[in-house]
Amino acid sequence: MLAATDLNNPGYSVLLALLLFIAASVWLGTVAQKAMEKKDFLKGFFLGNRGLGAWALALTATVQSGGTFMGFPALVYSHGWIVLLWIGSYMVVPLMGFAVVGKRLAHLSRLTDSFTVPDLLRERFADPRIGLVSSIMIITFMSFTMFAQFKAGATIMKHAWPGSGVLSLSEDYEVPSVEKSADGKAAAPAKRSIDKKYYVGLVVFTLTVVGYTLIGGFLASVWTDLFQSIMMVIGVMILLFLALPMAGGLEQASRTAIEVTSPEIAMGPGFSKNGREFLTPGLAISMFVIWVFGGFVSPASMVRVMAASNTEVMRKSICLLSCYNCLIYIPLVMICIAAHTILPGLSSPDEVIPRLAMTVTEKLPFGSFISGLILAAPFGAIMASVSCFILVISSGLVQDIYVRFLHPTATEAQVRRATNVSMIGVGLIAILANLNPPTYLQALVVISGSGGGAAFTVPVLMACYWRRTTAAGMLAGMLVGFFCYFGLSATGWIQNWAMASMETNELARSIISFLGADPMIGIQGIFRPYYVFGLDPVVWAILASAIAGIGTTLITTPPPEEHVSRFFDIRTA
């Protein structure tokens, strides 16, 4: 068995792999530009001329991010087999995303000739307020997520420099301080400093992603996403077939994991060192709601299904994406259980995939380069995710704000110029936001993603399937879901503050007596939300959104029948 501290930095292998990813992405951008310029600019740049095939749609619709190779394995290593149930409902997302919503959403986008979600909703209800509100919400939600991905990309590039001495992909690792205080004693460990390597990585990452997206638009994002998806499944398969034999098989790996931790590693609610319960029944129900209902209304996912070439493509994509998710997440759980045998007692779970990749490929020909490709997979995933986020935000700024409100008579040249300015501006804002990146950024990303699900799940379903739905009902569903989610989240933040201040603050003690103490479930930290009956706020927000949307629709005047007929009735010659 190899101790974690015996491993050396991967040297130039990761850096070389990153450069190959960058070169491949730029090349794909130039190829996509040629395909895009064959038709209308807006439709080609932001929707790929509605020509996505089954493989492109299946392997890009969910937009895998760097968390697949970073945060998810850390959870498995920390909590055990229960994480398979935590992610299990994600396997249903293809069925919900393509069969239940995707087909109908693509049909509506063709009827309205829309290529953004706000544009579609505006035409569906003939109300500019819906388009404006949904556009502002989408831009807000996507911005939080995108800024975090920029930070992750810059951090990976910093770690890839030879001699960095850091294998963890976490944003909050600590490094020992070499400075001494005035009395000669060693200073306490400090949070890692933001140095020149980070800034260089941030600039290179931004120029690369904004550059190839600016060149090739939607197709560049899709093809890069497809490329990284293939690389990720190859990396997972390599790790699986090398790690399991080294651990003595899956059964032996599980027994060893139990020995080095506790029996909780193989049962619910999962192993935890700090006494928190990872997946209680209430949180298991919540994760099913978050993954399934929040996943298919992600703006990035909805745009991808709107670009499908036909219904047959979506049918095939259901099978392809379901198989792909099984090939990614189930093997990753097995790999990280085996890691307890190969790398027991890791102090930082975020290091599990980097260290495991280096260990299992150590004796292979070109093993260092193979491990570099595996470690570069999160970088490719982040690039593809950011590219999609930039497109969604830019399309909202250009189509839903600039063209609709500021310059309705804009020519194609002016729209091209506005698109270039918006994408470059988004990149510059992302750089500024990450010059001094805030802590807890990943928690904010979770909040923004769940908030999007709370705001759009019920309204999107109503828009697709209920002809009686009114514009007022749509607005009520979106706004009530949004404010309910953030209201419960803010209540949790207040509760967390009160827990930290109750010994010295009378107001804090009063708050704790009213709200209760930390339930010791879910995430730990200041951004833990308030769990009503042990359920995540997104569950209550979706329920409140449904009550508000349906109730408001029923008490308001139905939409004109001639307008609704356009979207629900079959036209005859």
C-alpha positions, 0 to 999 in steps of 0.5 A: 500500500502506498501512503499519500505523502509518498507521492510526488507532484505530477510535474509537466504531465498535467500542464501538457494535458491542459495545453492539449485540451486548450489546443483542441478547444480552439480547433473545435471553435474554428471548425464550428465557425465554418458550420455556423456561418452557413445560416442565420447568425443569431440562430447559428451562433446561439442555437447551432441552427437546431441541428444537434444529433443524438450523441451531441445532445446526449453527452452535452445536455446536462453540461457536466462540470468539474464537480463530477471529478472533484466534489463528487469523489470527495463526497464518496470518499468521505461518506461512503456507499450512500452517495450512490443514493444521493446521486441516484435520482440523477439517472432519471434526469434524461427521461424527465429532461428529454421525454417529459419536457424536452420534446415539448420545449423543442416543439414550442421553440420551433413554433415561436422561432425562439432560441432563448428560454425567455424569448420562448416564454414571452411568445408563449404568453405574449407578455414582455414582462415574463421575458424580462423577469425570466431573463433577469433571473437566468442571468443572475443564477448563471452568473454565480455558477459561471464565476465559480467555474472561472475560479475553479479553472484558474485554480486547476491551471495554478496547480498544474504548474510543475513544482506547485506541490499541491494535489488538492482541487479544493478551493480552501486547502491550507498551506504552512506559513514560513513566517514568524511572528514578532516574538519569534514563534511560528505563525499559524497556518494561513489560507492559501495566498492568491499569487501570480500563478493564479492570476496567470491561470485566470487570464489564460482560462478566460482568453481560451474559453471566451476566445473559442466561444466567440469564434464558434458560438453554440457549436463550439460549446457543444463540440467541446462539451462532447470532447470532454465528456468522452475524455471523462468516461475514458478516464473513469474506465481507466481508473476503474480497471486499475483501482479495483484489482489493486484494492483486491476487488469490490467486496474486499475494498468495501470490507477494508473501507469499513475497517479503516472508518466504520460500518456507517461507510456501507449504510445510511445516512453515511459515515461522518467524522463530525457527527452530521448526517449526510443523507437522512430520509428527508434529504434523500427526498430533497435530492430527488427533487433537486436533481430531477426537477431542478435539473431539467429546467436548468437554462443550459439544459433547456437551450440544448434540447431546443437545439435538437434536430428532431424528436427521434434524436431525443428518443435516442438521447434518453438511452445514450445519456442514461448509459453515460451517467451510469458509466460515470457515476457508478464506477466513480463510487466503486473507485472511491470506495477502493481508494480507502484500501489504496490511499487510506486516511487522506486528510483532504478528500478532494485529493482522492482522484489526483492521488489515485490517478498517479498511484494506479498509473505509476508503473504503466508505460507513459503512466505520468502522461495518462495520469495527466490526462485524467487530472486534466478532465475537470479542466475540460469539463469546466471549460465546456460548462463556462462556454455554455454559461457565457452563451446563455448569459450573452443570448439573454443580454443580446436577444432579450434585452438589447434587441427586444428593448434597446434596439429592435431594428438592429442589423445583423452587423450590429447584433454581431457587434453586440454579441462580441461586446457582451461576451468579452464583457462577461469575461472581463467581469468574471476576471474582476469577480475572481481577482479576490475570490470570495470564500464559500463560492461553491455554496453560493453555486448550489444556492443559485442552481437550486433557486433556478429549479425553485423558480422555473420547474412549475412555470415551465411545466405549466407553459408546456402542458396547461393551455389555461395558464395565464401570464399572471400565473407564470409570473406568480409561480416564478416569483413565489418560488424564487422568494420562498427558496431564498427566504428559507435559505436566509432563515438558515443563514440567520440561524447559523449566525445565532448559533455562532453568537448565542453565548454572548448575544441575547438576540441570538439566544432568542432566535435559537429558541424560536428556530431551534439549533443546528439539526446536524444534517446537510452542509456545514457552514454559514450558508446552510439553509433552514430545513423545515421537517428535514426537507431542503428549501427547494421542496417547499419552494416548488410546492409554493410555486405550484400553489401560486402559479395554479391559484393565480391562473384559476382566478385570472382571465383565460388567455385568448383561445386563438392565441392558445390554439397556436401552441396546442392544436394540430393545424390542418391544411 
